[in-house]
Amino acid sequence: MTIEYDQLEANAANFVPLTPLSFLHRTADIYPQRESLIYNQRRYTWAQTRNRCLRIASSLAARGIGKNDTVSVFAFNTPEMFESHFSVPMAGAVLNTINTRLDAATVGYIIDHGESRLFICDRQLWPVLEQALQHCEQRPEIVIIDDVDASEKPALPDNIEFSFYEDLVDRGDDAYQWRPPEDEWQALTLNYTSGTTGLPKGVVYHHRGSYLMTMGTVISWALPPHPRYLYTVPMFHCNGWGHAWTMTALAATVVCIRAFIPKLFFELAAEHEITHFGGAPIVLNMLANAPAEEQKKFDHKIYAMTAGAPPPAKVLESMAQFNFEVMHVYGLTETYGHILHSAPQDDWYQQSIEKQAELKARQGVRFAMTEAVDVIDPESGESVPWDAETMGEIVISGNTVMKGYLKDSKATAEVFKDGWFYSGDIAVVYPDGYIQVRDRAKDVIISGGENISSVEVEGVLYKHPAVGEAAVVALADEKWGEVPCAFVELKAQAEASEQDLIDFCADNMARFKRPKKVVFGELPKTATGKIQKNVLRERAKEL
């Protein structure tokens, strides 16, 4: 006799679509008076944070913004950015956080490509948005965050209609009945990544993935209840690694920092008894190299998560002086952030500090919510041997892999093959199963945790009248991890100095993407005329 298990059907009582929005309601119900956000003189409780998010969501809904409408946020790590991770999707819309370092033309492209209905902009960034609107056809409603703590307060537009962020709160309804998504696969956020094409690609996350990323982070980082978290990870980057939702689930106290300054970091960490923070290796490097009079040593352990460019072992080693316990993680925008972590083994602590740093510098093993990660030979499709030498491409499978690239089925099909997401990162596997990245197949330069497309930099260089050919590769940098290094062949009889080309790039793209070094000379090519970037990488290493 066959037992008919499959006749028991899912219903509203036993199957609820997963969404990270549920964390806010649980925390506000159970810990309403616990502090949620601290930002300079502003302090909110979890009850107040939920109230503000409900009001903002109702204001968005009153404007007709709902399912699959895009709301862009161009802001720093302030309470407004944190709130948007709940208020925007509570209205059913899709949150699009934009890198504050982008140039106006790219911001304009994102507005059009993402079809932004409403654009929330920090006042300090208004000049960039004003120029961006000249580059795009879409005309989103403008909402200004007028932060009293902004370092710059440019004049606001007198020829463009706008409202203030606090109007969304003041005119909203705190009794707003938000509806969870009917389908957990529904789009939650839209994040743009440079990739290799120069034009950014729109990576789409769903509610299920962000919910599971939250739970996986709690487990793999061994997070306790009520941590005190300093938000140094830019919330525009992979939604701040999903930590807005993670910290909400744990009823944490989140301290916002508008701009990362080592002196301010140490002061806030001491004043608020911070227990956790995250940041790219450059953040750790800046702390290690801060003036001695600005640094602070802590009596309690502070747990740090670092990701971006592979951190030098020396940087990890230097964190011990502050009593920081660093966990190195790896991921991509396409995987909601981290999917591998250098999970420490018991016997690591018997090693020297130097050896521990080397072990922790590897990208590691999969997070709790990651179903499978492998390193495969691109030719055979077989797993590479665990010998720390044979290189292959990292492939990933799990619920925290993006839905796909918005409006780009070709690029989506290229990265999804045979049940895997192909990362484009080249790595080896150690005998203990820990993965370490060795190269980037996509030629993406990771500088200070941000992706820079070598193709985009090359495209700007080619616009200079003196440039005949150009190729850009990564150059190791103690501060930023990696920076762009340009190899340039000038046109016959043309003249240009290194500084001329650096300044030209700075004037025609986001400044952080400009080359930091320019080398002149004939470029090495294959028999078919293709520039040999592998040769240039070796030359860059010699520099």
ZATIMI-382734 format. One record per residue (C-alpha): residue number from 1; residue in one letter; x, y, z. Coordinates in Angstrom, 3 decimals. Layout:
BEGIN
[site NUM,'a',[X,Y,Z]] ...
//
This chain:
BEGIN
[site 1,'m',[0.000,0.000,0.000]] [site 2,'t',[1.342,3.426,-0.996]] [site 3,'i',[1.021,6.136,1.613]] [site 4,'e',[-0.339,9.204,-0.170]] [site 5,'y',[1.936,11.874,1.307]] [site 6,'d',[1.496,14.118,-1.726]] [site 7,'q',[-2.225,14.578,-1.092]] [site 8,'l',[-1.405,16.862,1.853]] [site 9,'e',[-1.448,20.289,0.239]] [site 10,'a',[0.140,23.574,1.127]] [site 11,'n',[-2.198,26.226,2.473]] [site 12,'a',[-2.046,29.644,4.129]] [site 13,'a',[-1.531,28.055,7.546]] [site 14,'n',[1.443,25.852,6.687]] [site 15,'f',[3.179,27.662,3.820]] [site 16,'v',[4.099,31.352,4.025]] [site 17,'p',[6.370,32.979,1.420]] [site 18,'l',[9.705,33.898,2.964]] [site 19,'t',[10.582,37.595,3.190]] [site 20,'p',[13.141,39.492,5.288]] [site 21,'l',[10.441,42.081,6.005]] [site 22,'s',[9.044,39.694,8.612]] [site 23,'f',[12.121,40.258,10.787]] [site 24,'l',[11.177,43.888,11.399]] [site 25,'h',[7.714,43.002,12.642]] [site 26,'r',[8.922,40.255,14.954]] [site 27,'t',[11.624,42.456,16.466]] [site 28,'a',[9.326,45.474,16.860]] [site 29,'d',[6.692,43.257,18.511]] [site 30,'i',[9.099,41.638,20.974]] [site 31,'y',[11.667,44.391,21.595]] [site 32,'p',[9.757,47.631,20.874]] [site 33,'q',[11.829,49.797,23.250]] [site 34,'r',[15.253,48.382,22.385]] [site 35,'e',[17.398,50.858,20.455]] [site 36,'s',[17.437,50.132,16.751]] [site 37,'l',[19.423,52.929,15.118]] [site 38,'i',[21.935,55.461,16.387]] [site 39,'y',[23.167,58.232,14.109]] [site 40,'n',[24.906,61.150,15.777]] [site 41,'q',[22.183,62.866,17.816]] [site 42,'r',[19.361,60.744,16.379]] [site 43,'r',[18.233,57.590,18.176]] [site 44,'y',[15.317,55.318,17.338]] [site 45,'t',[13.740,52.289,18.961]] [site 46,'w',[12.551,49.288,16.992]] [site 47,'a',[8.943,50.414,17.495]] [site 48,'q',[9.830,53.812,16.033]] [site 49,'t',[11.723,52.278,13.120]] [site 50,'r',[8.743,50.116,12.185]] [site 51,'n',[6.408,53.097,12.524]] [site 52,'r',[8.556,55.207,10.216]] [site 53,'c',[8.830,52.397,7.653]] [site 54,'l',[5.056,51.870,7.631]] [site 55,'r',[4.478,55.574,7.123]] [site 56,'i',[6.949,55.741,4.247]] [site 57,'a',[5.478,52.613,2.628]] [site 58,'s',[1.986,54.134,2.827]] [site 59,'s',[3.247,57.367,1.228]] [site 60,'l',[4.757,55.359,-1.629]] [site 61,'a',[1.542,53.383,-2.084]] [site 62,'a',[-0.459,56.614,-2.125]] [site 63,'r',[1.643,57.669,-5.128]] [site 64,'g',[0.613,54.524,-6.970]] [site 65,'i',[3.944,52.800,-6.424]] [site 66,'g',[3.578,49.053,-5.974]] [site 67,'k',[4.678,45.655,-7.208]] [site 68,'n',[7.663,45.713,-9.586]] [site 69,'d',[8.004,49.505,-9.497]] [site 70,'t',[11.579,50.619,-8.936]] [site 71,'v',[12.485,53.074,-6.181]] [site 72,'s',[16.095,54.288,-6.323]] [site 73,'v',[18.054,55.454,-3.290]] [site 74,'f',[21.242,57.493,-3.716]] [site 75,'a',[22.409,57.989,-0.160]] [site 76,'f',[25.035,57.319,2.483]] [site 77,'n',[24.820,54.980,5.482]] [site 78,'t',[22.203,56.976,7.352]] [site 79,'p',[18.893,55.879,8.939]] [site 80,'e',[17.064,56.759,5.703]] [site 81,'m',[19.070,54.194,3.746]] [site 82,'f',[18.477,51.560,6.428]] [site 83,'e',[14.725,52.264,6.519]] [site 84,'s',[14.474,51.970,2.724]] [site 85,'h',[15.419,48.295,2.980]] [site 86,'f',[12.027,47.759,4.622]] [site 87,'s',[9.754,50.633,3.576]] [site 88,'v',[10.229,50.273,-0.184]] [site 89,'p',[9.478,46.515,-0.385]] [site 90,'m',[6.655,46.925,2.179]] [site 91,'a',[4.937,48.945,-0.541]] [site 92,'g',[5.578,46.017,-2.909]] [site 93,'a',[8.227,47.946,-4.841]] [site 94,'v',[11.810,47.028,-5.737]] [site 95,'l',[14.649,48.806,-3.914]] [site 96,'n',[17.489,50.046,-6.105]] [site 97,'t',[20.447,51.325,-4.066]] [site 98,'i',[23.029,53.273,-6.097]] [site 99,'n',[26.773,53.569,-5.509]] [site 100,'t',[27.445,57.077,-4.173]] [site 101,'r',[30.761,57.177,-6.060]] [site 102,'l',[29.280,56.801,-9.537]] [site 103,'d',[29.462,59.491,-12.200]] [site 104,'a',[26.352,61.274,-13.491]] [site 105,'a',[26.220,59.442,-16.838]] [site 106,'t',[26.155,56.040,-15.132]] [site 107,'v',[23.510,57.168,-12.643]] [site 108,'g',[21.429,58.385,-15.592]] [site 109,'y',[21.816,55.009,-17.295]] [site 110,'i',[20.636,53.221,-14.140]] [site 111,'i',[17.580,55.483,-13.855]] [site 112,'d',[16.534,54.606,-17.391]] [site 113,'h',[17.481,50.931,-17.359]] [site 114,'g',[15.783,50.300,-14.010]] [site 115,'e',[12.820,52.541,-14.954]] [site 116,'s',[13.000,54.355,-11.638]] [site 117,'r',[9.592,55.708,-10.540]] [site 118,'l',[10.851,57.583,-7.476]] [site 119,'f',[14.379,58.697,-6.642]] [site 120,'i',[15.471,59.345,-3.041]] [site 121,'c',[18.660,61.408,-2.989]] [site 122,'d',[20.862,62.718,-0.203]] [site 123,'r',[21.157,66.491,-0.587]] [site 124,'q',[24.950,66.287,-0.818]] [site 125,'l',[24.582,64.119,-3.934]] [site 126,'w',[22.029,66.374,-5.640]] [site 127,'p',[24.596,67.892,-8.088]] [site 128,'v',[25.328,64.392,-9.452]] [site 129,'l',[21.620,63.596,-9.814]] [site 130,'e',[20.979,66.969,-11.445]] [site 131,'q',[23.527,66.104,-14.151]] [site 132,'a',[22.257,62.519,-14.376]] [site 133,'l',[18.763,63.740,-15.238]] [site 134,'q',[20.263,65.393,-18.319]] [site 135,'h',[21.513,61.968,-19.455]] [site 136,'c',[18.250,60.041,-19.096]] [site 137,'e',[14.703,59.987,-20.457]] [site 138,'q',[12.992,58.683,-17.329]] [site 139,'r',[11.606,61.369,-15.033]] [site 140,'p',[11.285,59.899,-11.545]] [site 141,'e',[9.735,61.822,-8.684]] [site 142,'i',[12.547,63.379,-6.612]] [site 143,'v',[12.725,63.085,-2.817]] [site 144,'i',[15.578,64.810,-0.960]] [site 145,'i',[17.191,63.609,2.280]] [site 146,'d',[18.179,66.845,4.014]] [site 147,'d',[20.692,65.544,6.562]] [site 148,'v',[21.809,68.175,9.078]] [site 149,'d',[25.100,66.264,9.440]] [site 150,'a',[26.005,66.438,5.747]] [site 151,'s',[29.448,67.909,5.104]] [site 152,'e',[28.170,69.702,1.992]] [site 153,'k',[24.757,71.294,1.430]] [site 154,'p',[24.435,72.406,-2.184]] [site 155,'a',[21.548,74.601,-3.280]] [site 156,'l',[18.398,72.643,-4.032]] [site 157,'p',[16.694,72.857,-7.446]] [site 158,'d',[14.359,75.718,-8.213]] [site 159,'n',[13.325,74.355,-11.605]] [site 160,'i',[12.551,70.743,-10.645]] [site 161,'e',[9.716,69.693,-8.370]] [site 162,'f',[10.789,67.714,-5.294]] [site 163,'s',[9.760,66.872,-1.753]] [site 164,'f',[11.684,66.000,1.403]] [site 165,'y',[12.169,62.517,2.840]] [site 166,'e',[10.588,63.488,6.143]] [site 167,'d',[7.428,64.428,4.204]] [site 168,'l',[7.054,60.726,3.395]] [site 169,'v',[7.139,60.022,7.118]] [site 170,'d',[5.002,62.918,8.336]] [site 171,'r',[2.257,62.440,5.759]] [site 172,'g',[2.242,58.642,5.964]] [site 173,'d',[-0.173,56.346,7.764]] [site 174,'d',[1.260,54.238,10.588]] [site 175,'a',[-1.821,52.012,10.365]] [site 176,'y',[-0.898,51.094,6.789]] [site 177,'q',[-1.704,47.435,6.091]] [site 178,'w',[1.277,46.232,4.137]] [site 179,'r',[1.028,42.880,2.382]] [site 180,'p',[3.816,40.304,2.283]] [site 181,'p',[4.675,39.087,-1.214]] [site 182,'e',[2.360,36.418,-2.557]] [site 183,'d',[5.397,34.785,-4.137]] [site 184,'e',[8.774,34.643,-2.376]] [site 185,'w',[10.402,34.705,-5.825]] [site 186,'q',[9.098,38.273,-6.255]] [site 187,'a',[11.823,40.859,-6.919]] [site 188,'l',[13.057,42.571,-3.759]] [site 189,'t',[16.075,44.634,-4.811]] [site 190,'l',[17.971,45.711,-7.908]] [site 191,'n',[21.756,46.091,-7.617]] [site 192,'y',[24.024,47.220,-10.423]] [site 193,'t',[27.423,45.675,-10.979]] [site 194,'s',[30.101,46.749,-13.438]] [site 195,'g',[30.922,43.302,-14.813]] [site 196,'t',[33.155,43.484,-17.880]] [site 197,'t',[31.102,45.416,-20.378]] [site 198,'g',[31.537,48.943,-19.052]] [site 199,'l',[27.772,49.384,-18.765]] [site 200,'p',[26.529,48.104,-15.409]] [site 201,'k',[24.269,45.062,-15.269]] [site 202,'g',[21.157,45.000,-13.107]] [site 203,'v',[21.248,42.097,-10.647]] [site 204,'v',[17.819,41.142,-9.296]] [site 205,'y',[17.347,39.648,-5.804]] [site 206,'h',[14.174,37.975,-4.527]] [site 207,'h',[12.588,37.864,-1.052]] [site 208,'r',[13.443,34.189,-0.469]] [site 209,'g',[17.129,34.708,-1.169]] [site 210,'s',[17.516,37.660,1.185]] [site 211,'y',[15.630,35.831,3.957]] [site 212,'l',[17.949,32.834,3.626]] [site 213,'m',[21.049,35.045,3.356]] [site 214,'t',[20.043,36.535,6.704]] [site 215,'m',[19.722,33.136,8.361]] [site 216,'g',[22.921,31.850,6.795]] [site 217,'t',[24.854,34.868,8.063]] [site 218,'v',[23.548,34.392,11.604]] [site 219,'i',[24.722,30.772,11.604]] [site 220,'s',[28.027,31.101,9.773]] [site 221,'w',[29.161,34.235,11.614]] [site 222,'a',[27.907,32.738,14.913]] [site 223,'l',[26.031,35.949,15.685]] [site 224,'p',[24.589,36.340,19.198]] [site 225,'p',[21.296,38.042,20.092]] [site 226,'h',[21.421,41.845,20.261]] [site 227,'p',[24.835,42.579,18.767]] [site 228,'r',[25.995,46.198,18.555]] [site 229,'y',[26.842,46.709,14.902]] [site 230,'l',[28.732,49.590,13.290]] [site 231,'y',[27.510,49.861,9.675]] [site 232,'t',[30.743,50.511,7.793]] [site 233,'v',[29.778,48.393,4.764]] [site 234,'p',[28.178,50.718,2.170]] [site 235,'m',[24.484,49.856,2.113]] [site 236,'f',[24.470,50.421,-1.650]] [site 237,'h',[26.799,47.433,-2.086]] [site 238,'c',[24.901,44.107,-2.161]] [site 239,'n',[22.399,45.825,0.157]] [site 240,'g',[25.162,46.255,2.694]] [site 241,'w',[25.843,42.493,2.515]] [site 242,'g',[22.252,41.995,3.695]] [site 243,'h',[23.219,43.074,7.202]] [site 244,'a',[20.285,45.507,7.499]] [site 245,'w',[18.002,42.465,7.534]] [site 246,'t',[20.411,40.316,9.578]] [site 247,'m',[20.794,42.856,12.361]] [site 248,'t',[17.057,43.444,12.416]] [site 249,'a',[16.412,39.724,12.875]] [site 250,'l',[18.686,39.779,15.935]] [site 251,'a',[17.204,42.975,17.419]] [site 252,'a',[20.631,44.542,17.202]] [site 253,'t',[21.563,48.145,17.811]] [site 254,'v',[22.901,49.551,14.547]] [site 255,'v',[25.219,52.559,14.615]] [site 256,'c',[25.275,54.454,11.316]] [site 257,'i',[28.404,56.139,9.999]] [site 258,'r',[27.919,58.534,7.090]] [site 259,'a',[31.512,58.362,5.850]] [site 260,'f',[34.286,56.032,6.950]] [site 261,'i',[37.046,57.868,8.800]] [site 262,'p',[39.387,55.764,10.999]] [site 263,'k',[39.357,58.286,13.859]] [site 264,'l',[35.545,58.376,13.866]] [site 265,'f',[35.389,54.585,13.639]] [site 266,'f',[37.502,54.139,16.770]] [site 267,'e',[35.501,56.790,18.627]] [site 268,'l',[32.120,55.255,17.737]] [site 269,'a',[33.314,51.711,18.445]] [site 270,'a',[34.414,52.768,21.925]] [site 271,'e',[31.442,55.024,22.712]] [site 272,'h',[28.793,52.491,21.663]] [site 273,'e',[30.618,49.317,22.732]] [site 274,'i',[30.510,47.911,19.214]] [site 275,'t',[30.740,44.121,18.949]] [site 276,'h',[30.567,43.619,15.154]] [site 277,'f',[31.342,45.440,11.911]] [site 278,'g',[32.102,44.659,8.279]] [site 279,'g',[34.252,46.157,5.568]] [site 280,'a',[36.566,45.598,2.630]] [site 281,'p',[40.249,44.907,3.369]] [site 282,'i',[40.966,48.590,2.712]] [site 283,'v',[38.888,49.427,5.798]] [site 284,'l',[41.082,47.142,7.909]] [site 285,'n',[44.186,48.580,6.279]] [site 286,'m',[43.110,52.147,7.027]] [site 287,'l',[42.522,51.227,10.672]] [site 288,'a',[45.927,49.554,10.918]] [site 289,'n',[47.676,52.563,9.374]] [site 290,'a',[45.790,55.274,11.254]] [site 291,'p',[47.903,57.628,13.408]] [site 292,'a',[48.703,56.004,16.734]] [site 293,'e',[46.989,58.795,18.659]] [site 294,'e',[43.713,58.011,16.838]] [site 295,'q',[43.794,54.253,17.380]] [site 296,'k',[42.144,52.512,20.304]] [site 297,'k',[42.721,49.077,21.802]] [site 298,'f',[39.620,47.269,23.048]] [site 299,'d',[39.188,45.117,26.155]] [site 300,'h',[36.354,43.145,24.561]] [site 301,'k',[36.511,41.096,21.364]] [site 302,'i',[35.155,42.846,18.257]] [site 303,'y',[34.167,40.607,15.358]] [site 304,'a',[34.854,41.839,11.833]] [site 305,'m',[33.729,40.460,8.488]] [site 306,'t',[35.860,41.398,5.499]] [site 307,'a',[35.268,40.830,1.793]] [site 308,'g',[36.166,42.296,-1.567]] [site 309,'a',[39.707,41.914,-2.815]] [site 310,'p',[41.516,39.004,-1.136]] [site 311,'p',[42.969,40.522,2.050]] [site 312,'p',[46.746,40.403,2.466]] [site 313,'a',[47.661,38.120,5.355]] [site 314,'k',[49.661,41.005,6.857]] [site 315,'v',[46.496,43.107,7.149]] [site 316,'l',[44.624,40.313,8.931]] [site 317,'e',[47.588,39.814,11.232]] [site 318,'s',[47.604,43.515,12.162]] [site 319,'m',[44.014,43.359,13.431]] [site 320,'a',[45.027,41.346,16.499]] [site 321,'q',[46.460,44.496,18.102]] [site 322,'f',[42.948,45.952,18.390]] [site 323,'n',[41.414,42.688,19.651]] [site 324,'f',[39.545,42.250,16.345]] [site 325,'e',[38.576,38.704,15.305]] [site 326,'v',[38.365,38.805,11.511]] [site 327,'m',[36.384,36.413,9.331]] [site 328,'h',[37.156,36.596,5.622]] [site 329,'v',[34.250,35.945,3.261]] [site 330,'y',[33.777,35.756,-0.503]] [site 331,'g',[30.884,36.379,-2.822]] [site 332,'l',[29.571,38.442,-5.689]] [site 333,'t',[26.773,40.903,-6.263]] [site 334,'e',[25.098,38.051,-8.149]] [site 335,'t',[25.097,35.891,-5.002]] [site 336,'y',[23.634,38.462,-2.580]] [site 337,'g',[27.156,38.904,-1.235]] [site 338,'h',[29.052,36.285,0.750]] [site 339,'i',[28.681,32.572,-0.004]] [site 340,'l',[32.101,31.345,1.183]] [site 341,'h',[33.846,32.052,4.464]] [site 342,'s',[37.174,31.117,5.957]] [site 343,'a',[35.587,29.177,8.811]] [site 344,'p',[38.271,28.729,11.478]] [site 345,'q',[39.157,25.238,12.619]] [site 346,'d',[40.103,24.495,16.236]] [site 347,'d',[43.693,23.639,15.406]] [site 348,'w',[44.249,26.980,13.652]] [site 349,'y',[44.529,28.681,17.021]] [site 350,'q',[47.550,26.540,17.837]] [site 351,'q',[49.378,28.145,14.902]] [site 352,'s',[51.359,31.372,14.964]] [site 353,'i',[49.535,34.648,14.312]] [site 354,'e',[51.244,34.814,10.907]] [site 355,'k',[50.089,31.302,9.967]] [site 356,'q',[46.554,31.990,11.200]] [site 357,'a',[46.446,35.076,8.980]] [site 358,'e',[47.511,33.006,5.971]] [site 359,'l',[44.780,30.447,6.643]] [site 360,'k',[42.143,33.152,7.137]] [site 361,'a',[43.173,34.934,3.917]] [site 362,'r',[41.687,32.079,1.865]] [site 363,'q',[38.142,32.468,0.582]] [site 364,'g',[37.158,29.286,2.389]] [site 365,'v',[34.120,27.006,2.475]] [site 366,'r',[30.420,27.516,1.797]] [site 367,'f',[28.023,29.422,4.048]] [site 368,'a',[25.217,27.582,5.826]] [site 369,'m',[22.595,28.658,3.267]] [site 370,'t',[24.770,27.873,0.221]] [site 371,'e',[23.844,24.534,-1.313]] [site 372,'a',[26.960,23.853,-3.337]] [site 373,'v',[30.214,25.472,-4.466]] [site 374,'d',[32.809,23.832,-6.670]] [site 375,'v',[35.910,24.718,-8.657]] [site 376,'i',[35.774,23.128,-12.076]] [site 377,'d',[38.052,22.789,-15.057]] [site 378,'p',[36.423,24.951,-17.768]] [site 379,'e',[37.523,22.528,-20.481]] [site 380,'s',[36.346,19.217,-18.992]] [site 381,'g',[33.685,20.463,-16.590]] [site 382,'e',[35.203,18.208,-13.905]] [site 383,'s',[36.120,19.278,-10.378]] [site 384,'v',[39.764,20.236,-9.979]] [site 385,'p',[41.905,18.159,-7.591]] [site 386,'w',[42.374,19.495,-4.057]] [site 387,'d',[46.080,20.190,-4.531]] [site 388,'a',[46.236,23.999,-4.030]] [site 389,'e',[47.729,24.235,-7.532]] [site 390,'t',[45.244,23.248,-10.235]] [site 391,'m',[43.142,26.236,-11.203]] [site 392,'g',[39.512,26.256,-12.283]] [site 393,'e',[36.414,28.456,-12.201]] [site 394,'i',[34.282,28.869,-9.082]] [site 395,'v',[30.674,27.740,-9.697]] [site 396,'i',[27.788,28.135,-7.266]] [site 397,'s',[24.321,26.690,-6.728]] [site 398,'g',[21.820,27.781,-4.104]] [site 399,'n',[18.947,29.997,-3.074]] [site 400,'t',[21.114,33.101,-2.785]] [site 401,'v',[21.944,33.236,-6.461]] [site 402,'m',[20.277,36.116,-8.312]] [site 403,'k',[17.119,35.787,-10.387]] [site 404,'g',[19.160,37.061,-13.329]] [site 405,'y',[20.278,40.242,-15.056]] [site 406,'l',[17.457,42.697,-15.714]] [site 407,'k',[16.678,43.059,-19.441]] [site 408,'d',[19.722,40.987,-20.405]] [site 409,'s',[18.745,37.419,-21.211]] [site 410,'k',[21.978,36.846,-23.129]] [site 411,'a',[24.213,37.698,-20.167]] [site 412,'t',[21.940,35.681,-17.858]] [site 413,'a',[22.197,32.609,-20.085]] [site 414,'e',[25.982,32.937,-20.212]] [site 415,'v',[26.386,32.634,-16.425]] [site 416,'f',[23.724,29.959,-15.806]] [site 417,'k',[24.854,26.628,-17.256]] [site 418,'d',[24.386,22.983,-16.264]] [site 419,'g',[22.730,23.847,-12.959]] [site 420,'w',[25.538,26.197,-11.904]] [site 421,'f',[26.170,29.925,-11.727]] [site 422,'y',[29.582,30.578,-13.270]] [site 423,'s',[31.376,33.243,-11.235]] [site 424,'g',[34.204,34.050,-13.636]] [site 425,'d',[36.657,33.818,-10.707]] [site 426,'i',[39.605,31.467,-11.035]] [site 427,'a',[40.631,29.555,-7.921]] [site 428,'v',[42.365,26.519,-6.432]] [site 429,'v',[41.208,24.122,-3.711]] [site 430,'y',[43.465,23.212,-0.794]] [site 431,'p',[43.660,19.640,0.569]] [site 432,'d',[41.374,20.681,3.448]] [site 433,'g',[38.680,21.766,0.955]] [site 434,'y',[39.220,25.515,1.407]] [site 435,'i',[39.028,27.583,-1.776]] [site 436,'q',[41.392,30.413,-2.673]] [site 437,'v',[40.900,32.851,-5.571]] [site 438,'r',[43.940,33.194,-7.831]] [site 439,'d',[42.721,35.336,-10.716]] [site 440,'r',[39.640,36.935,-12.252]] [site 441,'a',[38.558,35.659,-15.598]] [site 442,'k',[36.445,38.767,-16.160]] [site 443,'d',[39.347,41.197,-15.691]] [site 444,'v',[37.379,43.028,-13.039]] [site 445,'i',[39.565,45.074,-10.697]] [site 446,'i',[38.363,45.109,-7.075]] [site 447,'s',[39.523,48.371,-5.548]] [site 448,'g',[38.510,49.086,-1.974]] [site 449,'g',[35.751,46.491,-2.268]] [site 450,'e',[34.261,48.091,-5.401]] [site 451,'n',[34.308,46.509,-8.854]] [site 452,'i',[36.004,48.455,-11.641]] [site 453,'s',[35.589,47.241,-15.215]] [site 454,'s',[38.878,47.292,-17.094]] [site 455,'v',[36.891,47.591,-20.329]] [site 456,'e',[35.197,50.754,-19.063]] [site 457,'v',[38.537,52.380,-18.183]] [site 458,'e',[39.954,51.325,-21.544]] [site 459,'g',[36.946,52.860,-23.273]] [site 460,'v',[37.643,56.239,-21.677]] [site 461,'l',[41.349,56.060,-22.513]] [site 462,'y',[40.525,55.388,-26.135]] [site 463,'k',[38.622,58.687,-26.223]] [site 464,'h',[41.842,60.612,-25.637]] [site 465,'p',[43.147,61.904,-28.998]] [site 466,'a',[46.701,60.733,-28.294]] [site 467,'v',[45.844,57.126,-27.386]] [site 468,'g',[46.252,54.476,-30.056]] [site 469,'e',[45.734,51.347,-27.971]] [site 470,'a',[45.131,50.706,-24.295]] [site 471,'a',[44.775,47.804,-21.895]] [site 472,'v',[44.028,47.957,-18.186]] [site 473,'v',[44.914,45.368,-15.560]] [site 474,'a',[45.035,45.235,-11.779]] [site 475,'l',[48.033,46.617,-9.918]] [site 476,'a',[48.529,45.538,-6.306]] [site 477,'d',[48.099,48.410,-3.862]] [site 478,'e',[48.682,48.380,-0.093]] [site 479,'k',[45.797,50.754,0.599]] [site 480,'w',[43.106,49.746,-1.903]] [site 481,'g',[44.009,46.101,-2.513]] [site 482,'e',[44.034,46.676,-6.252]] [site 483,'v',[44.029,49.749,-8.505]] [site 484,'p',[43.785,50.118,-12.291]] [site 485,'c',[47.090,50.162,-14.160]] [site 486,'a',[46.939,51.287,-17.790]] [site 487,'f',[49.317,50.159,-20.512]] [site 488,'v',[49.116,52.628,-23.380]] [site 489,'e',[50.499,52.780,-26.907]] [site 490,'l',[50.327,56.336,-28.225]] [site 491,'k',[49.498,57.266,-31.788]] [site 492,'a',[52.427,58.169,-34.047]] [site 493,'q',[53.765,61.660,-33.300]] [site 494,'a',[51.198,62.054,-30.503]] [site 495,'e',[52.228,63.177,-27.032]] [site 496,'a',[50.654,62.711,-23.610]] [site 497,'s',[52.061,62.376,-20.128]] [site 498,'e',[51.013,59.905,-17.454]] [site 499,'q',[49.287,62.673,-15.500]] [site 500,'d',[47.507,63.896,-18.662]] [site 501,'l',[45.810,60.510,-19.088]] [site 502,'i',[45.022,60.075,-15.376]] [site 503,'d',[43.413,63.529,-15.298]] [site 504,'f',[41.513,62.803,-18.524]] [site 505,'c',[40.023,59.654,-17.012]] [site 506,'a',[39.158,61.456,-13.775]] [site 507,'d',[37.250,64.056,-15.806]] [site 508,'n',[35.316,61.482,-17.827]] [site 509,'m',[34.318,58.811,-15.320]] [site 510,'a',[33.970,58.216,-11.587]] [site 511,'r',[37.288,59.334,-10.088]] [site 512,'f',[37.843,56.109,-8.159]] [site 513,'k',[37.979,54.212,-11.473]] [site 514,'r',[40.820,56.261,-12.978]] [site 515,'p',[44.190,54.532,-13.513]] [site 516,'k',[46.695,55.134,-10.739]] [site 517,'k',[49.597,54.171,-13.000]] [site 518,'v',[50.152,54.544,-16.761]] [site 519,'v',[52.920,52.685,-18.590]] [site 520,'f',[53.772,53.704,-22.159]] [site 521,'g',[55.041,51.365,-24.850]] [site 522,'e',[54.098,48.804,-27.480]] [site 523,'l',[51.440,46.372,-26.280]] [site 524,'p',[52.111,42.615,-26.566]] [site 525,'k',[49.708,40.821,-28.913]] [site 526,'t',[48.851,37.319,-30.042]] [site 527,'a',[49.180,36.197,-33.660]] [site 528,'t',[45.567,37.215,-34.204]] [site 529,'g',[46.151,40.724,-32.849]] [site 530,'k',[44.589,40.272,-29.389]] [site 531,'i',[46.318,42.135,-26.574]] [site 532,'q',[47.961,39.683,-24.169]] [site 533,'k',[46.689,40.790,-20.794]] [site 534,'n',[48.394,37.867,-19.088]] [site 535,'v',[51.744,39.374,-20.116]] [site 536,'l',[50.664,42.786,-18.863]] [site 537,'r',[49.621,41.329,-15.525]] [site 538,'e',[53.137,39.966,-15.086]] [site 539,'r',[54.576,43.374,-15.931]] [site 540,'a',[52.243,44.956,-13.389]] [site 541,'k',[53.527,42.549,-10.740]] [site 542,'e',[57.085,43.707,-11.489]] [site 543,'l',[55.987,47.313,-10.955]] 
//
